Amino acid sequence: MRTSLVVIGTAVAALVAGCGGAAEPESRQSATSSESGATGASGTSVPLPPEPEPAAEGECPYLDTEFVAQTNGQRVGSVRTSSEDTNPACFFYRPDGDVQLTVRVYVGEEEEVARAIVDDAAPVATSNPTAQPTGWEGGYESGDDGAVYAVSKGGHAVVVRTNQQQSVKARSVAVEAITRLGF
């Protein structure tokens, strides 16, 4: 009996290793590569828009700097925005110049793109699911370098990244941004 369990256990381990080994890097690569597109919730490859970059110093049009400082628990030294005219991404910096929090807003007509942006930021396979605020869906996860909270609704997506490990901080900023944008 003992030999049978060892043989069965070894066979199962070999089967699992053989099934997951080669497929994992390819599927993970396609889910995070902006150039090749990401696999959306529909299972199709969706090309992602490029990640926004900070372009100009200035206030975030939809988030108050003091709110971000209090919510994230760090003073804000400066704020930069991306070059988009409508709903630019906002980059909040600590006084020492390091980024403490970023907010990316996507507004489009393609639900698949919005979901793919969320899946790229907080992959469905590894993140905790969320449905806050009501009607929005996505995920959140924490790591050594901070937390991310990403949600979409229709063709809209909001992704918040913080250097803090508590995802509740990113969620609070995401909910405030969604509220102020009137989504």
C-alpha positions in Angstrom: 0.0 0.0 0.0 2.8 2.4 0.9 4.6 1.8 -2.4 1.4 2.4 -4.3 0.9 5.8 -2.6 4.5 6.8 -3.4 4.1 5.7 -7.1 0.8 7.6 -7.4 2.2 10.7 -5.7 5.2 10.7 -8.0 3.0 10.3 -11.1 0.7 13.1 -10.1 3.7 15.4 -9.3 5.2 14.6 -12.7 1.9 15.2 -14.5 1.4 18.6 -12.8 4.9 19.7 -13.4 4.7 18.6 -17.1 1.4 20.5 -17.6 2.3 23.7 -15.9 6.0 24.1 -16.7 6.0 25.1 -20.3 2.6 26.8 -20.5 3.1 29.2 -17.5 5.8 31.5 -18.8 4.0 31.9 -22.2 0.6 32.7 -20.6 2.2 35.1 -18.1 4.2 36.7 -20.8 1.1 37.4 -22.9 -0.8 38.7 -19.9 1.8 41.3 -19.1 3.2 42.4 -22.5 1.8 45.6 -23.7 3.3 45.2 -27.2 1.8 41.9 -28.0 -1.5 42.5 -26.2 -3.0 41.0 -23.1 -5.5 38.2 -22.8 -8.8 39.8 -21.8 -11.7 38.3 -19.9 -13.1 37.1 -23.2 -10.0 35.0 -23.9 -8.9 37.1 -26.9 -5.7 39.0 -27.3 -6.3 42.7 -26.8 -3.7 45.3 -27.6 -3.1 47.6 -24.6 -2.6 51.3 -24.9 0.9 52.4 -23.8 1.6 53.0 -20.1 1.2 56.7 -19.4 4.4 58.6 -18.5 4.7 61.8 -16.4 4.9 64.8 -18.7 4.2 68.0 -16.9 4.3 69.3 -13.3 0.8 70.3 -12.1 -2.2 69.4 -10.0 -4.2 66.2 -10.6 -7.5 67.4 -12.1 -9.6 64.8 -10.3 -7.7 64.2 -7.0 -6.8 66.6 -4.2 -3.1 66.4 -3.2 -4.0 66.6 0.5 -6.5 63.7 0.2 -3.7 61.6 -1.4 -1.2 62.6 1.3 -3.7 61.7 4.1 -4.9 58.5 2.5 -1.5 57.2 1.5 0.1 58.3 4.7 3.0 60.3 3.1 3.5 63.9 2.4 3.4 64.8 -1.3 6.4 66.7 -2.6 5.2 67.2 -6.2 2.6 66.1 -8.7 3.0 65.4 -12.4 0.5 64.4 -15.0 0.6 62.5 -18.3 0.1 64.3 -21.6 -3.5 63.2 -22.1 -5.9 66.1 -22.4 -8.8 64.4 -20.7 -8.3 62.4 -17.5 -4.5 62.3 -17.5 -2.7 59.8 -15.3 -1.5 61.4 -12.1 1.9 60.7 -10.4 2.3 61.8 -6.8 5.9 62.0 -5.5 7.3 62.0 -2.0 9.5 65.0 -1.0 12.6 62.9 -1.7 11.5 62.6 -5.4 10.4 58.9 -5.4 6.9 58.1 -6.7 4.5 57.2 -3.9 1.3 56.8 -5.8 0.0 56.7 -9.4 -3.5 56.8 -10.8 -4.2 55.7 -14.4 -7.6 56.4 -15.9 -8.7 54.8 -19.1 -11.9 55.9 -20.9 -12.8 54.1 -24.1 -15.6 52.3 -25.8 -14.0 48.8 -25.7 -14.8 46.9 -22.5 -12.2 44.3 -23.5 -9.5 46.9 -23.4 -10.6 48.2 -20.0 -10.7 44.7 -18.6 -7.3 43.9 -20.2 -5.7 47.0 -18.5 -7.1 45.8 -15.2 -5.9 42.2 -15.8 -2.4 43.5 -16.7 -2.2 45.5 -13.5 -3.8 43.0 -11.1 -3.9 39.6 -13.0 -7.1 37.6 -12.4 -5.0 34.5 -11.9 -3.0 35.9 -8.9 -4.9 38.9 -7.4 -7.8 39.1 -5.0 -11.1 39.8 -6.7 -12.9 43.0 -5.9 -16.2 44.7 -6.8 -15.8 48.1 -5.2 -17.2 50.6 -5.9 -20.5 49.0 -6.7 -20.7 47.9 -10.4 -16.9 47.9 -10.9 -14.9 44.7 -11.0 -11.2 43.9 -10.9 -8.5 42.9 -8.5 -6.0 44.0 -5.9 -2.7 42.6 -4.6 0.1 43.6 -2.3 3.8 42.9 -2.5 7.1 44.1 -1.1 7.2 47.1 -3.4 3.6 48.2 -2.7 0.0 47.5 -3.7 -2.2 47.8 -6.7 -6.0 48.2 -7.0 -7.4 48.0 -10.5 -11.1 48.0 -11.5 -13.2 48.4 -14.7 -16.8 49.1 -15.6 -17.9 49.2 -19.2 -15.1 50.9 -21.2 -13.6 52.6 -18.1 -10.7 51.4 -16.1 -8.9 52.9 -13.0 -5.6 51.5 -11.8 -4.0 52.8 -8.6 -0.5 51.8 -7.5 1.0 52.8 -4.2 4.3 52.2 -2.6 2.5 51.3 0.6 1.7 47.6 1.2 -1.9 48.2 2.3 -4.2 47.8 -0.6 -7.0 49.6 1.2 -5.0 52.9 0.6 -5.1 52.2 -3.2 -8.7 51.3 -3.0 -9.7 54.5 -1.2 -7.9 56.6 -3.9 -9.5 54.6 -6.7 -13.0 55.1 -5.2 -12.4 58.8 -4.8 -11.1 59.2 -8.3 -14.1 57.3 -9.7 -16.5 59.5 -7.6 -14.8 62.7 -8.6 -14.7 61.7 -12.3 -18.4 60.9 -12.2 -18.1 57.5 -13.7 
